[in-house]
Amino acid sequence: MSKRRDVILALKALVAVALPDAKVRGFDVDSARPASIPAGGVVIGHPGAAGDPQIDLSPACYTYNHPITLEISPSVDADQAAALDVMLGDLGRAIVADRTLGGLCIWLEAQAPDEDDTPSGEGSQRWATFDIVASYSTTDPLN
């Protein structure tokens, strides 16, 4: 697999461990918001584009600051603001505990979330959207 895909799938695994009750979607497939939120909440990952690298020569090394967008929403049965805060805190602690994704990254950093309420069925659903920036290097931009 490519370094980019390894990083994306390692982040997905980190999210799944940090939020074990949440349904983790996206990252590689199925990144649409679900029609209903499961009891443990949902996390949707959008891998996006790695962007332009910083290039070091001799030997060639490409360093990316790759923003990976996450959307998180708690269960509709919960106090949504409090439950979302708990989910974000749990994920933040997991990131701090493994900033390198087991050595795949130079650094992993979460950005501050934007929160919004989206109308759904009988009320509204609270969502937080934010980027996690994965900084990593590779000797080949295609791998």
DOTOR-363095 format. One record per atom (N, C-alpha, C): residue number from 1; x, y, z. Coordinates in Angstrom, 1 decimal, always signed. Layout:
% residues N
<node n="NUM" c1="X" c2="Y" c3="Z"/>
...
END
This chain:
% residues 143
<node n="1" c1="+0.8" c2="-1.2" c3="+0.0"/>
<node n="1" c1="+0.0" c2="+0.0" c3="+0.0"/>
<node n="1" c1="+0.9" c2="+1.2" c3="+0.0"/>
<node n="2" c1="+0.3" c2="+2.4" c3="-0.4"/>
<node n="2" c1="+1.0" c2="+3.6" c3="-0.4"/>
<node n="2" c1="+1.1" c2="+4.2" c3="+1.0"/>
<node n="3" c1="+2.0" c2="+5.0" c3="+1.3"/>
<node n="3" c1="+2.2" c2="+5.7" c3="+2.6"/>
<node n="3" c1="+0.9" c2="+6.5" c3="+2.9"/>
<node n="4" c1="+0.3" c2="+7.2" c3="+1.9"/>
<node n="4" c1="-0.9" c2="+7.9" c3="+2.1"/>
<node n="4" c1="-2.0" c2="+7.0" c3="+2.6"/>
<node n="5" c1="-2.2" c2="+5.9" c3="+2.0"/>
<node n="5" c1="-3.3" c2="+5.0" c3="+2.4"/>
<node n="5" c1="-3.0" c2="+4.4" c3="+3.7"/>
<node n="6" c1="-1.8" c2="+4.0" c3="+4.0"/>
<node n="6" c1="-1.4" c2="+3.5" c3="+5.3"/>
<node n="6" c1="-1.8" c2="+4.5" c3="+6.4"/>
<node n="7" c1="-1.5" c2="+5.8" c3="+6.2"/>
<node n="7" c1="-1.7" c2="+6.8" c3="+7.2"/>
<node n="7" c1="-3.3" c2="+7.0" c3="+7.4"/>
<node n="8" c1="-4.0" c2="+7.0" c3="+6.3"/>
<node n="8" c1="-5.5" c2="+7.1" c3="+6.4"/>
<node n="8" c1="-6.1" c2="+6.0" c3="+7.1"/>
<node n="9" c1="-5.7" c2="+4.7" c3="+6.8"/>
<node n="9" c1="-6.2" c2="+3.6" c3="+7.5"/>
<node n="9" c1="-5.8" c2="+3.5" c3="+9.0"/>
<node n="10" c1="-4.6" c2="+3.9" c3="+9.3"/>
<node n="10" c1="-4.1" c2="+4.0" c3="+10.7"/>
<node n="10" c1="-4.9" c2="+5.0" c3="+11.5"/>
<node n="11" c1="-5.2" c2="+6.1" c3="+10.8"/>
<node n="11" c1="-6.1" c2="+7.1" c3="+11.5"/>
<node n="11" c1="-7.5" c2="+6.5" c3="+11.8"/>
<node n="12" c1="-8.0" c2="+5.8" c3="+10.8"/>
<node n="12" c1="-9.3" c2="+5.2" c3="+11.0"/>
<node n="12" c1="-9.3" c2="+4.2" c3="+12.1"/>
<node n="13" c1="-8.2" c2="+3.4" c3="+12.3"/>
<node n="13" c1="-8.1" c2="+2.5" c3="+13.4"/>
<node n="13" c1="-8.0" c2="+3.2" c3="+14.7"/>
<node n="14" c1="-7.2" c2="+4.3" c3="+14.7"/>
<node n="14" c1="-7.1" c2="+5.1" c3="+15.9"/>
<node n="14" c1="-8.5" c2="+5.7" c3="+16.4"/>
<node n="15" c1="-9.3" c2="+6.2" c3="+15.4"/>
<node n="15" c1="-10.6" c2="+6.7" c3="+15.7"/>
<node n="15" c1="-11.5" c2="+5.5" c3="+16.3"/>
<node n="16" c1="-11.4" c2="+4.4" c3="+15.6"/>
<node n="16" c1="-12.3" c2="+3.2" c3="+16.1"/>
<node n="16" c1="-11.9" c2="+2.8" c3="+17.5"/>
<node n="17" c1="-10.7" c2="+2.9" c3="+17.9"/>
<node n="17" c1="-10.2" c2="+2.5" c3="+19.2"/>
<node n="17" c1="-10.6" c2="+3.6" c3="+20.2"/>
<node n="18" c1="-10.5" c2="+4.9" c3="+19.8"/>
<node n="18" c1="-10.8" c2="+6.0" c3="+20.7"/>
<node n="18" c1="-12.3" c2="+6.1" c3="+21.0"/>
<node n="19" c1="-13.1" c2="+5.7" c3="+20.0"/>
<node n="19" c1="-14.6" c2="+5.9" c3="+20.1"/>
<node n="19" c1="-15.2" c2="+4.5" c3="+19.8"/>
<node n="20" c1="-15.0" c2="+3.5" c3="+20.7"/>
<node n="20" c1="-15.4" c2="+2.1" c3="+20.4"/>
<node n="20" c1="-16.9" c2="+1.9" c3="+20.1"/>
<node n="21" c1="-17.7" c2="+2.8" c3="+20.7"/>
<node n="21" c1="-19.2" c2="+2.6" c3="+20.5"/>
<node n="21" c1="-19.7" c2="+3.3" c3="+19.2"/>
<node n="22" c1="-18.9" c2="+4.2" c3="+18.6"/>
<node n="22" c1="-19.3" c2="+4.9" c3="+17.4"/>
<node n="22" c1="-19.1" c2="+4.0" c3="+16.2"/>
<node n="23" c1="-20.0" c2="+4.3" c3="+15.2"/>
<node n="23" c1="-19.9" c2="+3.7" c3="+13.9"/>
<node n="23" c1="-18.9" c2="+4.5" c3="+13.1"/>
<node n="24" c1="-17.8" c2="+3.9" c3="+12.6"/>
<node n="24" c1="-16.8" c2="+4.7" c3="+11.9"/>
<node n="24" c1="-16.9" c2="+4.4" c3="+10.4"/>
<node n="25" c1="-17.2" c2="+5.4" c3="+9.6"/>
<node n="25" c1="-17.4" c2="+5.3" c3="+8.2"/>
<node n="25" c1="-16.4" c2="+6.1" c3="+7.4"/>
<node n="26" c1="-16.4" c2="+5.9" c3="+6.1"/>
<node n="26" c1="-15.6" c2="+6.7" c3="+5.3"/>
<node n="26" c1="-14.1" c2="+6.3" c3="+5.3"/>
<node n="27" c1="-13.3" c2="+7.3" c3="+5.2"/>
<node n="27" c1="-11.8" c2="+7.1" c3="+5.1"/>
<node n="27" c1="-11.4" c2="+6.5" c3="+3.8"/>
<node n="28" c1="-12.1" c2="+5.4" c3="+3.4"/>
<node n="28" c1="-11.8" c2="+4.8" c3="+2.1"/>
<node n="28" c1="-13.0" c2="+4.6" c3="+1.3"/>
<node n="29" c1="-14.2" c2="+4.4" c3="+1.9"/>
<node n="29" c1="-15.4" c2="+4.2" c3="+1.2"/>
<node n="29" c1="-16.6" c2="+4.7" c3="+2.0"/>
<node n="30" c1="-17.8" c2="+4.9" c3="+1.4"/>
<node n="30" c1="-19.0" c2="+5.2" c3="+2.2"/>
<node n="30" c1="-18.9" c2="+6.4" c3="+3.1"/>
<node n="31" c1="-18.6" c2="+7.6" c3="+2.5"/>
<node n="31" c1="-18.4" c2="+8.7" c3="+3.4"/>
<node n="31" c1="-19.6" c2="+9.7" c3="+3.4"/>
<node n="32" c1="-20.8" c2="+9.2" c3="+3.1"/>
<node n="32" c1="-22.0" c2="+10.0" c3="+3.1"/>
<node n="32" c1="-22.6" c2="+10.0" c3="+4.6"/>
<node n="33" c1="-23.2" c2="+11.1" c3="+5.0"/>
<node n="33" c1="-23.8" c2="+11.1" c3="+6.3"/>
<node n="33" c1="-25.0" c2="+10.1" c3="+6.3"/>
<node n="34" c1="-25.1" c2="+9.3" c3="+7.4"/>
<node n="34" c1="-26.2" c2="+8.4" c3="+7.4"/>
<node n="34" c1="-27.6" c2="+9.0" c3="+7.6"/>
<node n="35" c1="-28.6" c2="+8.4" c3="+7.3"/>
<node n="35" c1="-30.0" c2="+8.9" c3="+7.5"/>
<node n="35" c1="-30.3" c2="+8.9" c3="+8.9"/>
<node n="36" c1="-29.8" c2="+8.0" c3="+9.7"/>
<node n="36" c1="-30.0" c2="+8.0" c3="+11.2"/>
<node n="36" c1="-28.7" c2="+7.7" c3="+11.9"/>
<node n="37" c1="-28.6" c2="+8.2" c3="+13.1"/>
<node n="37" c1="-27.4" c2="+8.1" c3="+13.8"/>
<node n="37" c1="-27.5" c2="+6.9" c3="+14.8"/>
<node n="38" c1="-26.5" c2="+6.0" c3="+14.8"/>
<node n="38" c1="-26.6" c2="+4.8" c3="+15.7"/>
<node n="38" c1="-26.4" c2="+5.3" c3="+17.1"/>
<node n="39" c1="-26.7" c2="+4.4" c3="+18.0"/>
<node n="39" c1="-26.7" c2="+4.7" c3="+19.5"/>
<node n="39" c1="-25.3" c2="+5.2" c3="+20.0"/>
<node n="40" c1="-24.2" c2="+4.7" c3="+19.4"/>
<node n="40" c1="-22.9" c2="+5.2" c3="+19.9"/>
<node n="40" c1="-22.4" c2="+6.4" c3="+19.2"/>
<node n="41" c1="-23.2" c2="+7.0" c3="+18.2"/>
<node n="41" c1="-22.7" c2="+8.1" c3="+17.4"/>
<node n="41" c1="-22.1" c2="+7.6" c3="+16.1"/>
<node n="42" c1="-21.6" c2="+8.5" c3="+15.4"/>
<node n="42" c1="-21.0" c2="+8.2" c3="+14.1"/>
<node n="42" c1="-19.8" c2="+9.1" c3="+13.8"/>
<node n="43" c1="-18.8" c2="+8.6" c3="+13.2"/>
<node n="43" c1="-17.6" c2="+9.4" c3="+12.7"/>
<node n="43" c1="-17.4" c2="+9.1" c3="+11.2"/>
<node n="44" c1="-17.3" c2="+10.1" c3="+10.4"/>
<node n="44" c1="-17.1" c2="+9.9" c3="+9.0"/>
<node n="44" c1="-15.8" c2="+10.6" c3="+8.6"/>
<node n="45" c1="-14.9" c2="+9.8" c3="+8.0"/>
<node n="45" c1="-13.7" c2="+10.4" c3="+7.5"/>
<node n="45" c1="-13.6" c2="+10.6" c3="+6.1"/>
<node n="46" c1="-13.1" c2="+11.8" c3="+5.7"/>
<node n="46" c1="-12.9" c2="+12.2" c3="+4.3"/>
<node n="46" c1="-11.4" c2="+12.4" c3="+4.1"/>
<node n="47" c1="-10.8" c2="+11.5" c3="+3.3"/>
<node n="47" c1="-9.3" c2="+11.6" c3="+3.2"/>
<node n="47" c1="-8.8" c2="+12.8" c3="+2.5"/>
<node n="48" c1="-9.6" c2="+13.3" c3="+1.6"/>
<node n="48" c1="-9.1" c2="+14.5" c3="+0.9"/>
<node n="48" c1="-7.8" c2="+14.3" c3="+0.1"/>
<node n="49" c1="-7.2" c2="+15.5" c3="-0.2"/>
<node n="49" c1="-6.0" c2="+15.4" c3="-1.0"/>
<node n="49" c1="-4.8" c2="+15.8" c3="-0.1"/>
<node n="50" c1="-3.7" c2="+15.1" c3="-0.4"/>
<node n="50" c1="-2.5" c2="+15.4" c3="+0.4"/>
<node n="50" c1="-1.9" c2="+16.8" c3="+0.1"/>
<node n="51" c1="-2.2" c2="+17.3" c3="-1.0"/>
<node n="51" c1="-1.6" c2="+18.6" c3="-1.4"/>
<node n="51" c1="-0.2" c2="+18.6" c3="-1.9"/>
<node n="52" c1="+0.4" c2="+19.7" c3="-2.1"/>
<node n="52" c1="+1.7" c2="+19.8" c3="-2.6"/>
<node n="52" c1="+2.7" c2="+19.5" c3="-1.5"/>
<node n="53" c1="+3.7" c2="+18.7" c3="-1.8"/>
<node n="53" c1="+4.7" c2="+18.4" c3="-0.7"/>
<node n="53" c1="+5.8" c2="+19.4" c3="-0.6"/>
<node n="54" c1="+6.5" c2="+19.4" c3="+0.5"/>
<node n="54" c1="+7.8" c2="+20.0" c3="+0.6"/>
<node n="54" c1="+8.8" c2="+19.0" c3="+0.0"/>
<node n="55" c1="+9.7" c2="+19.4" c3="-0.8"/>
<node n="55" c1="+10.6" c2="+18.4" c3="-1.4"/>
<node n="55" c1="+12.0" c2="+18.7" c3="-1.0"/>
<node n="56" c1="+12.7" c2="+17.7" c3="-0.5"/>
<node n="56" c1="+14.1" c2="+17.7" c3="-0.1"/>
<node n="56" c1="+14.8" c2="+16.9" c3="-1.2"/>
<node n="57" c1="+16.0" c2="+17.3" c3="-1.6"/>
<node n="57" c1="+16.7" c2="+16.6" c3="-2.6"/>
<node n="57" c1="+18.0" c2="+15.9" c3="-2.0"/>
<node n="58" c1="+18.4" c2="+14.9" c3="-2.6"/>
<node n="58" c1="+19.7" c2="+14.2" c3="-2.3"/>
<node n="58" c1="+19.7" c2="+13.6" c3="-0.9"/>
<node n="59" c1="+19.0" c2="+12.5" c3="-0.6"/>
<node n="59" c1="+18.1" c2="+11.8" c3="-1.5"/>
<node n="59" c1="+16.7" c2="+12.5" c3="-1.5"/>
<node n="60" c1="+15.9" c2="+12.2" c3="-2.5"/>
<node n="60" c1="+14.6" c2="+12.8" c3="-2.7"/>
<node n="60" c1="+13.7" c2="+12.4" c3="-1.5"/>
<node n="61" c1="+13.0" c2="+13.4" c3="-1.0"/>
<node n="61" c1="+12.0" c2="+13.1" c3="+0.1"/>
<node n="61" c1="+10.9" c2="+14.1" c3="+0.0"/>
<node n="62" c1="+9.7" c2="+13.6" c3="+0.0"/>
<node n="62" c1="+8.5" c2="+14.4" c3="-0.2"/>
<node n="62" c1="+7.7" c2="+14.4" c3="+1.2"/>
<node n="63" c1="+7.5" c2="+15.6" c3="+1.7"/>
<node n="63" c1="+6.9" c2="+15.7" c3="+3.0"/>
<node n="63" c1="+5.5" c2="+16.4" c3="+2.8"/>
<node n="64" c1="+4.5" c2="+15.7" c3="+3.3"/>
<node n="64" c1="+3.1" c2="+16.2" c3="+3.1"/>
<node n="64" c1="+2.5" c2="+16.6" c3="+4.4"/>
<node n="65" c1="+1.7" c2="+17.6" c3="+4.4"/>
<node n="65" c1="+0.8" c2="+18.0" c3="+5.5"/>
<node n="65" c1="-0.6" c2="+17.8" c3="+5.0"/>
<node n="66" c1="-1.1" c2="+16.6" c3="+5.3"/>
<node n="66" c1="-2.3" c2="+16.1" c3="+4.6"/>
<node n="66" c1="-3.5" c2="+16.3" c3="+5.6"/>
<node n="67" c1="-4.4" c2="+17.2" c3="+5.2"/>
<node n="67" c1="-5.6" c2="+17.3" c3="+6.1"/>
<node n="67" c1="-6.6" c2="+16.3" c3="+5.8"/>
<node n="68" c1="-7.1" c2="+15.6" c3="+6.8"/>
<node n="68" c1="-8.1" c2="+14.5" c3="+6.7"/>
<node n="68" c1="-9.3" c2="+15.0" c3="+7.5"/>
<node n="69" c1="-10.4" c2="+15.3" c3="+6.8"/>
<node n="69" c1="-11.6" c2="+15.8" c3="+7.5"/>
<node n="69" c1="-12.4" c2="+14.8" c3="+8.2"/>
<node n="70" c1="-12.8" c2="+15.1" c3="+9.4"/>
<node n="70" c1="-13.7" c2="+14.2" c3="+10.2"/>
<node n="70" c1="-15.0" c2="+14.9" c3="+10.5"/>
<node n="71" c1="-16.1" c2="+14.2" c3="+10.4"/>
<node n="71" c1="-17.4" c2="+14.7" c3="+10.8"/>
<node n="71" c1="-17.8" c2="+13.7" c3="+12.0"/>
<node n="72" c1="-18.2" c2="+14.3" c3="+13.1"/>
<node n="72" c1="-18.6" c2="+13.5" c3="+14.3"/>
<node n="72" c1="-19.9" c2="+13.9" c3="+14.7"/>
<node n="73" c1="-20.8" c2="+13.0" c3="+15.1"/>
<node n="73" c1="-22.1" c2="+13.3" c3="+15.6"/>
<node n="73" c1="-22.5" c2="+12.2" c3="+16.7"/>
<node n="74" c1="-23.0" c2="+12.7" c3="+17.8"/>
<node n="74" c1="-23.4" c2="+11.7" c3="+18.9"/>
<node n="74" c1="-24.8" c2="+11.2" c3="+18.6"/>
<node n="75" c1="-25.2" c2="+10.3" c3="+19.4"/>
<node n="75" c1="-26.5" c2="+9.7" c3="+19.3"/>
<node n="75" c1="-27.6" c2="+10.8" c3="+19.5"/>
<node n="76" c1="-28.8" c2="+10.6" c3="+18.8"/>
<node n="76" c1="-29.9" c2="+11.5" c3="+19.0"/>
<node n="76" c1="-30.5" c2="+11.4" c3="+20.4"/>
<node n="77" c1="-30.3" c2="+10.3" c3="+21.1"/>
<node n="77" c1="-30.9" c2="+10.1" c3="+22.4"/>
<node n="77" c1="-30.1" c2="+10.7" c3="+23.5"/>
<node n="78" c1="-28.9" c2="+11.2" c3="+23.2"/>
<node n="78" c1="-28.1" c2="+11.8" c3="+24.2"/>
<node n="78" c1="-28.3" c2="+13.3" c3="+24.3"/>
<node n="79" c1="-27.7" c2="+13.9" c3="+25.4"/>
<node n="79" c1="-27.5" c2="+15.4" c3="+25.4"/>
<node n="79" c1="-26.5" c2="+15.6" c3="+24.4"/>
<node n="80" c1="-26.8" c2="+16.1" c3="+23.2"/>
<node n="80" c1="-25.9" c2="+16.1" c3="+22.1"/>
<node n="80" c1="-24.7" c2="+17.0" c3="+22.3"/>
<node n="81" c1="-24.8" c2="+18.1" c3="+22.9"/>
<node n="81" c1="-23.7" c2="+19.0" c3="+23.2"/>
<node n="81" c1="-22.7" c2="+18.3" c3="+24.1"/>
<node n="82" c1="-23.2" c2="+17.7" c3="+25.2"/>
<node n="82" c1="-22.3" c2="+17.1" c3="+26.1"/>
<node n="82" c1="-21.7" c2="+15.8" c3="+25.5"/>
<node n="83" c1="-22.5" c2="+15.0" c3="+24.8"/>
<node n="83" c1="-22.0" c2="+13.8" c3="+24.2"/>
<node n="83" c1="-20.9" c2="+14.1" c3="+23.2"/>
<node n="84" c1="-21.1" c2="+15.1" c3="+22.4"/>
<node n="84" c1="-20.2" c2="+15.5" c3="+21.4"/>
<node n="84" c1="-18.9" c2="+15.9" c3="+22.0"/>
<node n="85" c1="-19.0" c2="+16.7" c3="+23.1"/>
<node n="85" c1="-17.8" c2="+17.1" c3="+23.8"/>
<node n="85" c1="-17.0" c2="+15.9" c3="+24.4"/>
<node n="86" c1="-17.7" c2="+14.9" c3="+24.9"/>
<node n="86" c1="-17.0" c2="+13.7" c3="+25.3"/>
<node n="86" c1="-16.3" c2="+13.0" c3="+24.2"/>
<node n="87" c1="-17.0" c2="+12.8" c3="+23.1"/>
<node n="87" c1="-16.4" c2="+12.2" c3="+21.9"/>
<node n="87" c1="-15.2" c2="+12.9" c3="+21.4"/>
<node n="88" c1="-15.2" c2="+14.2" c3="+21.3"/>
<node n="88" c1="-14.1" c2="+15.0" c3="+20.9"/>
<node n="88" c1="-12.9" c2="+14.9" c3="+21.9"/>
<node n="89" c1="-13.2" c2="+14.9" c3="+23.2"/>
<node n="89" c1="-12.2" c2="+14.7" c3="+24.2"/>
<node n="89" c1="-11.5" c2="+13.4" c3="+24.1"/>
<node n="90" c1="-12.3" c2="+12.3" c3="+23.9"/>
<node n="90" c1="-11.7" c2="+11.0" c3="+23.8"/>
<node n="90" c1="-10.8" c2="+10.9" c3="+22.6"/>
<node n="91" c1="-11.3" c2="+11.4" c3="+21.5"/>
<node n="91" c1="-10.4" c2="+11.4" c3="+20.3"/>
<node n="91" c1="-9.2" c2="+12.2" c3="+20.5"/>
<node n="92" c1="-9.3" c2="+13.4" c3="+21.1"/>
<node n="92" c1="-8.1" c2="+14.2" c3="+21.3"/>
<node n="92" c1="-7.1" c2="+13.5" c3="+22.1"/>
<node n="93" c1="-7.5" c2="+12.8" c3="+23.2"/>
<node n="93" c1="-6.6" c2="+12.1" c3="+24.0"/>
<node n="93" c1="-5.9" c2="+11.0" c3="+23.3"/>
<node n="94" c1="-6.6" c2="+10.3" c3="+22.4"/>
<node n="94" c1="-6.0" c2="+9.2" c3="+21.6"/>
<node n="94" c1="-5.0" c2="+9.8" c3="+20.6"/>
<node n="95" c1="-5.2" c2="+11.0" c3="+20.1"/>
<node n="95" c1="-4.3" c2="+11.6" c3="+19.2"/>
<node n="95" c1="-3.0" c2="+12.0" c3="+19.9"/>
<node n="96" c1="-3.2" c2="+12.6" c3="+21.1"/>
<node n="96" c1="-2.0" c2="+13.0" c3="+21.9"/>
<node n="96" c1="-1.2" c2="+11.7" c3="+22.3"/>
<node n="97" c1="-1.8" c2="+10.6" c3="+22.6"/>
<node n="97" c1="-1.2" c2="+9.4" c3="+23.0"/>
<node n="97" c1="-0.4" c2="+8.7" c3="+21.8"/>
<node n="98" c1="-0.7" c2="+9.0" c3="+20.6"/>
<node n="98" c1="+0.0" c2="+8.4" c3="+19.5"/>
<node n="98" c1="+0.1" c2="+9.4" c3="+18.3"/>
<node n="99" c1="+0.9" c2="+10.4" c3="+18.5"/>
<node n="99" c1="+1.1" c2="+11.5" c3="+17.5"/>
<node n="99" c1="+1.7" c2="+11.0" c3="+16.2"/>
<node n="100" c1="+2.4" c2="+9.9" c3="+16.2"/>
<node n="100" c1="+3.1" c2="+9.4" c3="+15.0"/>
<node n="100" c1="+2.3" c2="+8.2" c3="+14.4"/>
<node n="101" c1="+1.2" c2="+7.9" c3="+14.8"/>
<node n="101" c1="+0.4" c2="+6.7" c3="+14.3"/>
<node n="101" c1="+1.3" c2="+5.5" c3="+14.2"/>
<node n="102" c1="+2.0" c2="+5.2" c3="+15.3"/>
<node n="102" c1="+2.9" c2="+4.0" c3="+15.3"/>
<node n="102" c1="+4.1" c2="+4.2" c3="+14.5"/>
<node n="103" c1="+4.5" c2="+5.4" c3="+14.2"/>
<node n="103" c1="+5.7" c2="+5.6" c3="+13.4"/>
<node n="103" c1="+5.4" c2="+6.0" c3="+11.9"/>
<node n="104" c1="+4.2" c2="+6.0" c3="+11.5"/>
<node n="104" c1="+3.9" c2="+6.3" c3="+10.1"/>
<node n="104" c1="+4.0" c2="+7.8" c3="+9.8"/>
<node n="105" c1="+3.7" c2="+8.6" c3="+10.8"/>
<node n="105" c1="+3.7" c2="+10.1" c3="+10.6"/>
<node n="105" c1="+4.9" c2="+10.7" c3="+11.4"/>
<node n="106" c1="+5.2" c2="+11.9" c3="+11.0"/>
<node n="106" c1="+6.1" c2="+12.8" c3="+11.7"/>
<node n="106" c1="+5.3" c2="+13.4" c3="+12.9"/>
<node n="107" c1="+4.0" c2="+13.8" c3="+12.6"/>
<node n="107" c1="+3.2" c2="+14.4" c3="+13.6"/>
<node n="107" c1="+1.8" c2="+14.4" c3="+13.2"/>
<node n="108" c1="+0.9" c2="+14.3" c3="+14.1"/>
<node n="108" c1="-0.6" c2="+14.3" c3="+13.9"/>
<node n="108" c1="-1.2" c2="+15.4" c3="+14.8"/>
<node n="109" c1="-2.0" c2="+16.2" c3="+14.2"/>
<node n="109" c1="-2.5" c2="+17.4" c3="+14.9"/>
<node n="109" c1="-4.0" c2="+17.6" c3="+14.5"/>
<node n="110" c1="-4.8" c2="+17.7" c3="+15.5"/>
<node n="110" c1="-6.2" c2="+18.0" c3="+15.3"/>
<node n="110" c1="-6.4" c2="+19.5" c3="+15.3"/>
<node n="111" c1="-7.3" c2="+20.0" c3="+14.4"/>
<node n="111" c1="-7.7" c2="+21.4" c3="+14.3"/>
<node n="111" c1="-8.9" c2="+21.6" c3="+15.1"/>
<node n="112" c1="-9.2" c2="+22.8" c3="+15.5"/>
<node n="112" c1="-10.5" c2="+23.1" c3="+16.3"/>
<node n="112" c1="-11.7" c2="+22.8" c3="+15.4"/>
<node n="113" c1="-12.7" c2="+22.2" c3="+16.1"/>
<node n="113" c1="-13.9" c2="+21.8" c3="+15.3"/>
<node n="113" c1="-14.9" c2="+23.0" c3="+15.1"/>
<node n="114" c1="-15.6" c2="+22.9" c3="+14.0"/>
<node n="114" c1="-16.8" c2="+23.7" c3="+13.7"/>
<node n="114" c1="-18.0" c2="+22.9" c3="+14.0"/>
<node n="115" c1="-18.9" c2="+23.4" c3="+14.9"/>
<node n="115" c1="-20.1" c2="+22.7" c3="+15.2"/>
<node n="115" c1="-21.3" c2="+23.3" c3="+14.6"/>
<node n="116" c1="-22.2" c2="+22.5" c3="+14.2"/>
<node n="116" c1="-23.5" c2="+23.0" c3="+13.6"/>
<node n="116" c1="-24.6" c2="+22.0" c3="+13.9"/>
<node n="117" c1="-25.8" c2="+22.5" c3="+13.9"/>
<node n="117" c1="-27.0" c2="+21.7" c3="+14.1"/>
<node n="117" c1="-27.7" c2="+21.5" c3="+12.7"/>
<node n="118" c1="-27.9" c2="+20.3" c3="+12.3"/>
<node n="118" c1="-28.5" c2="+20.0" c3="+11.0"/>
<node n="118" c1="-29.9" c2="+19.5" c3="+11.3"/>
<node n="119" c1="-30.9" c2="+20.0" c3="+10.6"/>
<node n="119" c1="-32.2" c2="+19.5" c3="+10.8"/>
<node n="119" c1="-32.3" c2="+18.1" c3="+10.4"/>
<node n="120" c1="-33.0" c2="+17.3" c3="+11.3"/>
<node n="120" c1="-33.2" c2="+15.9" c3="+11.0"/>
<node n="120" c1="-34.5" c2="+15.4" c3="+11.6"/>
<node n="121" c1="-35.3" c2="+14.8" c3="+10.8"/>
<node n="121" c1="-36.6" c2="+14.2" c3="+11.3"/>
<node n="121" c1="-37.4" c2="+15.1" c3="+12.3"/>
<node n="122" c1="-37.3" c2="+14.8" c3="+13.6"/>
<node n="122" c1="-38.1" c2="+15.5" c3="+14.5"/>
<node n="122" c1="-37.4" c2="+16.6" c3="+15.2"/>
<node n="123" c1="-36.2" c2="+16.8" c3="+14.9"/>
<node n="123" c1="-35.4" c2="+17.9" c3="+15.6"/>
<node n="123" c1="-34.2" c2="+18.3" c3="+14.8"/>
<node n="124" c1="-33.1" c2="+18.3" c3="+15.5"/>
<node n="124" c1="-31.8" c2="+18.6" c3="+14.8"/>
<node n="124" c1="-30.7" c2="+17.7" c3="+15.3"/>
<node n="125" c1="-29.7" c2="+17.5" c3="+14.5"/>
<node n="125" c1="-28.6" c2="+16.7" c3="+14.9"/>
<node n="125" c1="-27.3" c2="+17.5" c3="+14.9"/>
<node n="126" c1="-26.6" c2="+17.5" c3="+16.0"/>
<node n="126" c1="-25.4" c2="+18.2" c3="+16.2"/>
<node n="126" c1="-24.2" c2="+17.5" c3="+15.5"/>
<node n="127" c1="-23.4" c2="+18.2" c3="+14.8"/>
<node n="127" c1="-22.2" c2="+17.7" c3="+14.1"/>
<node n="127" c1="-21.0" c2="+18.6" c3="+14.4"/>
<node n="128" c1="-19.9" c2="+18.0" c3="+14.5"/>
<node n="128" c1="-18.6" c2="+18.7" c3="+14.6"/>
<node n="128" c1="-17.8" c2="+18.3" c3="+13.4"/>
<node n="129" c1="-17.2" c2="+19.2" c3="+12.7"/>
<node n="129" c1="-16.4" c2="+19.0" c3="+11.5"/>
<node n="129" c1="-15.0" c2="+19.6" c3="+11.7"/>
<node n="130" c1="-14.0" c2="+18.9" c3="+11.5"/>
<node n="130" c1="-12.6" c2="+19.4" c3="+11.7"/>
<node n="130" c1="-11.6" c2="+18.6" c3="+10.9"/>
<node n="131" c1="-10.4" c2="+19.1" c3="+10.8"/>
<node n="131" c1="-9.4" c2="+18.4" c3="+10.1"/>
<node n="131" c1="-8.4" c2="+17.9" c3="+11.1"/>
<node n="132" c1="-7.9" c2="+16.7" c3="+10.8"/>
<node n="132" c1="-6.7" c2="+16.2" c3="+11.5"/>
<node n="132" c1="-5.6" c2="+16.2" c3="+10.4"/>
<node n="133" c1="-4.5" c2="+17.0" c3="+10.7"/>
<node n="133" c1="-3.4" c2="+17.1" c3="+9.8"/>
<node n="133" c1="-2.4" c2="+16.1" c3="+10.1"/>
<node n="134" c1="-2.1" c2="+15.2" c3="+9.1"/>
<node n="134" c1="-1.1" c2="+14.2" c3="+9.2"/>
<node n="134" c1="+0.1" c2="+14.6" c3="+8.4"/>
<node n="135" c1="+1.2" c2="+14.8" c3="+9.1"/>
<node n="135" c1="+2.5" c2="+15.2" c3="+8.4"/>
<node n="135" c1="+3.3" c2="+13.9" c3="+8.3"/>
<node n="136" c1="+3.7" c2="+13.6" c3="+7.1"/>
<node n="136" c1="+4.4" c2="+12.4" c3="+6.8"/>
<node n="136" c1="+5.3" c2="+12.6" c3="+5.6"/>
<node n="137" c1="+6.4" c2="+11.7" c3="+5.5"/>
<node n="137" c1="+7.3" c2="+11.8" c3="+4.4"/>
<node n="137" c1="+7.4" c2="+10.5" c3="+3.7"/>
<node n="138" c1="+7.7" c2="+10.6" c3="+2.4"/>
<node n="138" c1="+7.9" c2="+9.4" c3="+1.6"/>
<node n="138" c1="+9.0" c2="+9.7" c3="+0.5"/>
<node n="139" c1="+9.6" c2="+8.7" c3="+0.0"/>
<node n="139" c1="+10.6" c2="+8.8" c3="-1.0"/>
<node n="139" c1="+10.0" c2="+8.8" c3="-2.4"/>
<node n="140" c1="+8.7" c2="+8.5" c3="-2.5"/>
<node n="140" c1="+8.0" c2="+8.4" c3="-3.8"/>
<node n="140" c1="+6.6" c2="+8.9" c3="-3.6"/>
<node n="141" c1="+6.3" c2="+10.0" c3="-4.3"/>
<node n="141" c1="+4.9" c2="+10.6" c3="-4.1"/>
<node n="141" c1="+3.8" c2="+9.7" c3="-4.6"/>
<node n="142" c1="+4.1" c2="+8.6" c3="-5.3"/>
<node n="142" c1="+3.0" c2="+7.7" c3="-5.8"/>
<node n="142" c1="+2.9" c2="+6.5" c3="-4.8"/>
<node n="143" c1="+3.8" c2="+6.3" c3="-4.0"/>
<node n="143" c1="+3.8" c2="+5.2" c3="-3.0"/>
<node n="143" c1="+3.9" c2="+5.8" c3="-1.7"/>
END
